[in-house]
Amino acid sequence: MLFIKWLVGAVVGLIAYLFAGADGLFLGLVPLAIIAAMTNSNGGLYMAIVGQYGKEDDKAAYSLLALNDGPFLTMVALSIFGAMGFVDGMFSVISFISVLLPIVIGMILGNLDSDMREFLAKGSDMLIPFFAFSLGMGIDFGAIVKGGLSGVLLGVATVFLTGTAGYFVFKILGWNPIVGAAEGSTAGNAVATPAAIAAANASFANVVDLATVQVAASTVTTAILLPLYIAFLSKKLEKKNNSKNTVKYQMGS
């Protein structure tokens, strides 16, 4: 899921760079904003969605999905394109370990002690209300106004491109496709990514302000649109499953 999210964002970002106009924009969007918004997902929204439509292991996946928080994966995509150049300190060992270490400790404790595994498993459910509350408090409708139509377009593209890609890949693999679509959002911390990129490479300084408001608009747009899209996909799956069960029942009769 982490790779699918990054791949779609990177590919769309590359297309934007290749077909950008003289002003450096693609359909009014800054390519940097596209990559930042599409490769970074809202963990709180993911947890809220899989808490309703997924299973325990789907919620546990959030610990790994946290690797796309911050500017790291955006920098990786830009470096592959040759747009970033060599940046000292691009990869933070401390940040990487801080994400993986709790996972390793949890795996060890869960496998050594079944009581501890049961105790820790309850924590994911307890986090969901706090995630949802923080998500709602962080929604600023003014960001949509500042980001304009292009920022809203970025949010819509993030939901339908990254979310739909995850949906179909999971469906092909025989997993819950709703969980695959749950990553189709932009995290609030992605708003700081353009500034972080510009700090590492001054060539991005002239697009920081526009990219920042577009990412902010995408964050708000995806927070509103993704749950609606998930509900639509869920109803579609439910209807399809009911049709299959009806056909099987009639054939059995």
NUSEDREN-426519 format. One record per atom (N, C-alpha, C, O): residue in one letter; z, x, y. Coordinates in steps of 0.02 Angstrom, whole numbers, plus 50000, padded with zeros to 5 digits. Example, Ala and Ser with C-alpha at 12.3 -4.5 7.8 and 13.67 -1.06 7.14 Angstrom:
% NUSEDREN-426519
A503905066049716;A503905061549775;A503905066049835;A504235071249834;S503545064249888;S503575068449947;S503945064550002;S504025067050057;
***
This chain:
% NUSEDREN-426519
M500005004149940;M500005000050000;M500005004450063;M499665002950112;L500405009750060;L500435014550115;L499755017750127;L499535018550185;F499415019550073;F498765022850079;F498235017950105;F497815019850146;I498245011850080;I497755006750101;I497805005550176;I497315005350212;K498425004750199;K498565003550270;K498285009250312;K497955008150363;W498435015450291;W498205021250329;W497445021950326;W497125023350377;L497155020950267;L496435021850259;L496035017050303;L495565019050336;V496225010650303;V495865005750344;V495915007450418;V495425007350454;G496525009150440;G496615010950510;G496225017150530;G495935017450584;A496215022150485;A495855028350499;A495095027150502;A494755029750546;V494835023250455;V494115021850453;V493885017950514;V493375019650545;V494265012750532;V494095008750591;V494145013150654;V493735012550699;G494655017450656;G494725022050712;G494145026850718;G493905028350773;L493915029350661;L493345033950660;L492715030450685;L492335033250724;I492605024250663;I492025020350686;I492065019450762;I491565019850797;A492675018150787;A492765017150859;A492595023550897;A492295023250950;Y492795029250870;Y492625035650902;Y491875036850902;Y491595039250952;L491555035350847;L490835036650840;L490415032250887;L489905034450913;F490635026050898;F490235021250937;F490545019651004;F490355014751037;A491025023651026;A491335022551091;A490825023751146;A490385027951140;G490905019951201;G490445020751257;G490605026851299;G491025030951281;A490275027351356;A490375033051401;A491085033251427;A491345038651445;D491405027451431;D492095027251455;D492605028751400;D493215028651413;G492355030251340;G492805031951284;G493105025951250;G493545026751208;L492875019851266;L493145013851238;L492665010651188;L492055011351194;F492935007151139;F492545003551090;F492764996251093;F493324994551075;L492314991951117;L492474984851127;L493084984051172;L493494979551163;G493134988551220;G493704988351266;G494334991551239;G494844991651274;L494314994051178;L494904996951146;L494885004551146;L494355007551138;V495465007551154;V495525014851149;V495565016551074;V495995013851040;P495135020951049;P495165022650977;P495855025050955;P496065023550899;L496205028550998;L496885030750983;L497335024750971;L497755024850926;A497265019651012;A497665013551004;A497515010150937;A497965007550904;I496875010150918;I496685007050854;I497035010350796;I497315007050753;I497015017050794;I497325020750739;I498085019850740;I498385018750688;A498375020250799;A499105019550805;A499345012750782;A499845012150748;A498975007550801;A499175000650784;A499054999050711;A499464995650680;M498495001350684;M498314999350616;M498645003450561;M498705001150505;T498875009550577;T499185013650525;T499945013050523;T500265015950480;N500225009350570;N500955008650574;N501145001350565;N500894997050600;S501594999950518;S501754992950502;S502464991150521;S502904995450525;N502574984750532;N503224982050551;N503654980950489;N503544976150452;G504144985250479;G504564984950420;G504974978550416;G505064975650362;G505234976350473;G505634970250474;G505224964150453;G505464959850416;L504614963850478;L504174958250461;L503984958550387;L503954953350354;Y503864964550362;Y503704965350291;Y504274962850247;Y504164959250199;M504884964850265;M505464962850225;M505564955350226;M505744952350176;A505464952350284;A505534945050290;A505024941450247;A505184936350215;I504414943950245;I503874940750206;I503994941450131;I503964936550094;V504124947650109;V504214948650037;V504874945750012;V504954944249953;G505344944850059;G505964941450040;G505834934350020;G506204931449980;Q505304931350047;Q505124924450031;Q504604924049976;Q504644919649933;Y504114928649977;Y503554928049930;Y503554933349875;Y503174932749827;G503974938449881;G503954943949833;G504554944149787;G504924939349779;K504634950049755;K505184951249709;K505614956949734;K505494959749788;E506104958749693;E506574964049713;E506224970749722;E506364974449770;D505764972449677;D505424978849683;D504954979149743;D504804984449769;D504724973349765;D504304973149825;D504724974949887;D504484978349932;K505334972549888;K505784974149944;K505974981549942;K506044984849994;A506054984149882;A506234991249874;A505684995849899;A505815001549919;A505064993349899;A504494997349922;A504544999149996;A504225003850018;Y504944995450033;Y505004996750105;Y505235003850120;Y505035006850170;S505665006550076;S505915013350087;S505355018450089;S505395023350126;L504835017350049;L504255021850049;L503785020250107;L503475024650137;L503725013850123;L503275011750177;L503525014350244;L503135014750292;A504165016050248;A504435018650311;A504125025350330;A504215027650386;L503755028350284;L503415034650299;L502885033850353;L502695038750385;N502645027650364;N502135026750416;N502435025350485;N502075024150533;D503105025650489;D503425024950554;D503295031250596;D503315036850571;G503175030150661;G503065035850704;G502345038150706;G501905035050676;P502215043750741;P501525045950753;P501215050350699;P500635052250705;F501595051850646;F501355056750597;F500685054950567;F500225058950569;L500625048850538;L499995046950505;L499425046250555;L498845047350537;T499585044350617;T499065044150669;T498805051150682;T498195052250689;M499255056050684;M499065062950695;M498645065550636;M498175069350647;V498815063550576;V498435065650517;V497715063250523;V497245067050511;A497625056850541;A496955054050548;A496565057750603;A495985059450593;L496875058950660;L496545062350715;L496365069550696;L495845072150717;S496795072650658;S496665079550637;S496075079850590;S495665084550593;I496015074950546;I495445074650500;I494795073850539;I494285076750521;F494825069950593;F494235068850634;F494075075050677;F493535075450706;G494545079750681;G494445085550724;G494625084150796;G494495088350840;A494915078250810;A495075076450878;A495755079050900;A495905079450960;M496175080750851;M496865082850867;M496925090350876;M497315092750917;G496535094050837;G496615101250839;G497255103250802;G497595099050773;F497405109550805;F498025111850773;F498605110550820;F498605112750877;V499105107050795;V499685105350836;V500315108050802;V500485105950746;D500645112450835;D501255115250808;D501795109750806;D501915106350855;G502105109050748;G502635104050742;G502385097050727;G502775092350733;M501745096350708;M501465089750693;M501855086450636;M501965080450637;F502055090550587;F502415087850529;F503155089550535;F503335095350541;S503575084450534;S504295085550540;S504605085250470;S504635079950439;V504845090850447;V505155091250381;V505785087050379;V505925083650330;I506175087250434;I506795083450437;I506665075950432;I507015072450395;S506165073450469;S505995066350466;S505765064250397;S505935058950372;F505375068750366;F505115067250299;F505685066750248;F505705062150208;I506145071650251;I506705071750205;I507165065750218;I507445062950170;S507255063850282;S507705058350298;S507475051750269;S507875047350256;V506815051150257;V506545045150226;V506615045450150;V506805040550118;L506455051250121;L506445051950049;L507135052750017;L507245050549961;L507605056050053;L508255057450024;L508635051150002;L508895051049946;P508665045950044;P509015039850021;P508685036649959;P509025033649917;I508015037349955;I507665034549897;I507875038249833;I508025035149782;V507895044849837;V508085048949780;V508805047449758;V508945046649699;I509255047149808;I509965045749793;I510025038849760;I510395037949711;G509665033849788;G509695027049760;G509425026849689;G509705023349647;M508885030549677;M508595030649609;M509095033649559;M509175031049503;I509435038949579;I509915042249535;I510505037649520;I510695036749463;L510795034849574;L511375030449565;L511195024249524;L511575022149480;G510605021249538;G510405015149503;G510285016249429;G510405011849389;N510045022249411;N509905023649341;N510515026049303;N510545025449242;L511005028749339;L511615031149306;L512125025649296;L512515025849248;D512135020749341;D512655015649339;D512345008749352;D512105007449407;S512355004449302;S512054997749309;S512434993549359;S512134989449394;D513094994449363;D513494990649412;D513304992649483;D513254988449527;M513204999049493;M513005001449559;M512314998949577;M512184997149634;R511864998649527;R511194996049539;R511214988749561;R510854986749606;E511634984749528;E511694977749546;E512004976949615;E511804972549654;F512484981149631;F512824980849696;F512344982649753;F512314979149804;L511964988049744;L511504990349796;L510914985649805;L510644984949860;A510704982249751;A510134977749755;A510254972049803;A509784969349833;K510884970049810;K511044964449855;K510954966249928;K510904961849971;G510944972749942;G510884974850012;G510234972850044;G510224971550105;S509684972550007;S509034970850035;S509034963750063;S508734962450114;D509374959150028;D509404952250052;D509834951750116;D509684947750160;M510354955850119;M510784955650178;M510434958250240;M510604956150296;L509954962650231;L509604965650289;L509104960950321;L508974961550381;I508824956250282;I508284952050307;I508454948150370;I508064948250417;P509044944750373;P509204941050436;P509234945650496;P509034943750551;F509504951750487;F509554956450543;F508874958950564;F508734959650624;F508434960250515;F507744962150530;F507404956650571;F507084958050621;A507474950550547;A507134944950580;A507394943850651;A507014942450697;F508054944550660;F508354943750726;F508094949150774;F507914947650831;S508084955350750;S507834960850792;S507094959950808;S506874961350864;L506724957350759;L506004956150770;L505904951050825;L505494952050870;G506274945650823;G506214940450874;G506424942850942;G506104941250992;M506964946750945;M507204949351009;M506724954251040;M506704955151101;G506334957550997;G505874962651022;G505194960051044;G504794963851071;I505074953551035;I504424950751054;I504414949551129;I504824945751156;D503954952751162;D503874951951235;D503174949251248;D502674952851242;F503134942851266;F502484939851278;F502114942951337;F501514942351343;G502494946351380;G502184949851436;G501724955451413;G501254957351448;A501874958051353;A501444963451326;A500744961051313;A500264964851320;I500674954651294;I500004951851282;I499614951551348;I499014952951349;V499964949751401;V499634949351467;V499414956251489;V498854957151513;K499864961251482;K499704968051503;K499144971051460;K498694974451486;G499164969751395;G498664972451350;G497994969051356;G497474971751337;G498004962851382;G497384959151392;G497074956851327;G497374957351273;L496464954351333;L496104951751275;L495974957151223;L495984955851163;S495864963351247;S495734968751201;S496334970251157;S496264971751098;G496944969751186;G497544970851147;G497644965451095;G497854966851039;V497504959251114;V497544953651066;V497034954651010;V497184953450951;L496434956851029;L495914958250979;L496144963550930;L496004963050870;L496494968550955;L496754973850911;L497254970950861;L497254972750802;G497684966450885;G498164963250841;G497834958950788;G498034959050730;V497334955150808;V496974950950761;V496624955250708;V496634953650649;A496314960750731;A495964965250684;A496454968450636;A496304969350577;T497044970150661;T497554973250618;T497764968450562;T497814970450504;V497874962150579;V498074957250529;V497524956050478;V497634956350418;F496914954750502;F496374952750457;F496044958550420;F495774957650366;L496064964550449;L495754970250414;L496254973650367;L496114974350308;T496834975750394;T497304979250350;T497644974350302;T497764975950244;G497814968350327;G498134963450284;G497674961050228;G497894960550171;T497054959550245;T496574957150195;T496404962550145;T496324961050085;A496344968750168;A496204974350122;A496764974950071;A496634975750011;G497384974650094;G497954974950048;G497954969150000;G498124969949941;Y497784963350025;Y497764957249984;Y497284958049925;Y497464956649868;F496674960149939;F496164960549887;F496284966449839;F496144965849779;V496544972049864;V496694977649820;V497244975749771;V497204977249712;F497764972449796;F498304970249752;F498054965049703;F498274964949645;K497614960749725;K497344955549681;K496944958649625;K496984956449568;I496544963749641;I496144967249591;I496584970749539;I496424970849480;L497144973449563;L497604977049519;L498054972449479;L498434974649436;G498014965949494;G498424961149457;G499124960449484;G499564957849449;W499244962849545;W499904962349576;W499914956349623;W499404953049633;N500494955049653;N500554949449700;N500164950949763;N500374955249802;P499604947649776;P499194949249835;P499524947649901;P499364950649952;I500004943049901;I500354941349962;I500744947449987;I500794948650047;V501034951149941;V501404957249959;V500924962349989;V501104965850037;G500324962849961;G499834967549989;G499644965850060;G499514970250101;A499624959350075;A499444957150142;A500014957750192;A499904957550252;A500634958650167;A501224958750210;A501264964950254;A501674965150300;E500834969850242;E500824975850283;E500344975350342;E500264980150380;G500034969450351;G499544968650404;G499834967550473;G499684962650506;S500264972050495;S500584971350561;S500624978050597;S500454983250569;T500854977750659;T500964983750699;T501704984150716;T501994979250740;A502004989950704;A502714990750718;A502844991850792;A502414994350829;G503444989850814;G503624990850884;G503654998150903;G503504999950960;N503855002550855;N503895009550872;N503205012850880;N503165018550904;A502675009350861;A501995011950870;A501815012250944;A501345015850963;V502175008550985;V502035008451057;V502125015451087;V501795017351135;A502585019351058;A502725026051083;A502245031251056;A502255037051078;T501825029351008;T501375034250976;T500865037351023;T500785043451022;P500515033551066;P500035036751112;P500345042151156;P500045047351167;A500955040851181;A501295045851223;A501475052051182;A501425057651206;A501675050951119;A501855056551075;A501235060851060;A501275066951057;I500665057551050;I500045061051037;I499825065051098;I499625070851093;A499885061951157;A499685065251219;A500135071251233;A499915076251262;A500775070751213;A501225076351223;A501025082351180;A501145088151199;A500725080851123;A500505086251078;A499815088851096;A499665094651084;N499405084551126;N498725086451145;N498555083151211;N498455077051214;A498515087051264;A498425084351332;A497755080851342;A497675077351392;S497285081751296;S496635078551305;S496675070951300;S496205067451320;F497235068351274;F497325061151268;F497695058151327;F497805052151329;A497885062351375;A498305060051430;A497985054551471;A498335050151497;N497325054651478;N496985049751522;N496945042851491;N496775038051526;V497095042151427;V497055035451395;V497745032951372;V497795027551342;V498265036751387;V498935034951363;V499155028051387;V499375023951347;D499085026751451;D499335020451479;D498975014351449;D499305009551429;L498315014651445;L497935009051417;L498075008251343;L498165002651318;A498105013851306;A498245013551234;A498935010651221;A499025006951173;T499415012351263;T500105009951254;T500155002351260;T500464999051219;V499844999551312;V499884992251322;V499474988651268;V499654983051250;Q498944991651244;Q498554988451191;Q498944988351126;Q498924983351089;V499294993651110;V499704993851050;V500284988851056;V500454985451008;A500574988351116;A501114983551128;A500864976351118;A501214972251088;A500274974951142;A499984968251133;A499844966851060;A499934961251036;S499634971951023;S499504971250951;S500154969850914;S500164965850867;T500694973050935;T501344972050903;T501554964650907;T501764961650858;V501504961850967;V501694954850978;V501214950150941;V501434945350909;T500574951550946;T500064947250914;T500154946950838;T500124941650809;T500264952750807;T500344952950734;T500994949550713;T501024946450659;A501514950150754;A502154946950737;A502094939350735;A502454935950698;I501634936650775;I501514929450776;I500994927350724;I501084922350689;L500464931150720;L499894929150679;L499994930550605;L499784926450563;L500304936150586;L500354937950516;L500724932750474;L500484930950420;P501304930150496;P501634925050456;P501194918850445;P501224915650392;L500794917050496;L500344911350488;L499804912850437;L499614908550397;Y499544918950439;Y499034921050392;Y499314921350321;Y498974919250273;I499924923750314;I500254924150249;I500344917050220;I500234915850161;A500554912450263;A500654905450241;A499994902450217;A499974898750168;F499444904050253;F498784901650234;F498574904450166;F498334900750123;L498674910950156;L498494914150093;L498914911450036;L498664910549980;S499544910250050;S499984907549998;S499774900549976;S499754899049916;K499604896350024;K499364889650008;K498714889949969;K498614886049922;K498284894549987;K497644895349953;K497754897449880;K497434894849835;L498214902149870;L498374904449802;L498684898849761;L498514897849702;E499134895249792;E499474889649758;E498974884349736;E499014881649681;K498504882749781;K498004877749766;K497554880149708;K497364876249664;K497374886549710;K496954889349658;K497304889349591;K497004887749540;N497944891249590;N498324891349528;N498414884349500;N498384883349439;N498524879549544;N498604872549521;N497954870049489;N497974866349440;S497384872049519;S496734870049491;S496624872949422;S496374869649377;K496824879449413;K496754882749348;K497194879349296;K496984878249239;N497804877749316;N498264874449269;N498014867649248;N498104865549191;T497694864049296;T497414857449281;T496854858049231;T496804853949185;V496414862949241;V495854864049195;V496104865849125;V495844863349076;K496614870249121;K496884872149056;K497184866249020;K497104865348960;Y497534862049059;Y497854856149030;Y497334851249002;Y497414848448948;Q496784850349040;Q496254845849018;Q495904848548957;Q495724844748911;M495794855248956;M495464858248897;M495914857748836;M495674856648781;G496574858548848;G497044858048793;G497074850948765;G497174849848705;S496994846048811;S497004839148789;S496384837548748;S496304831948725;
***
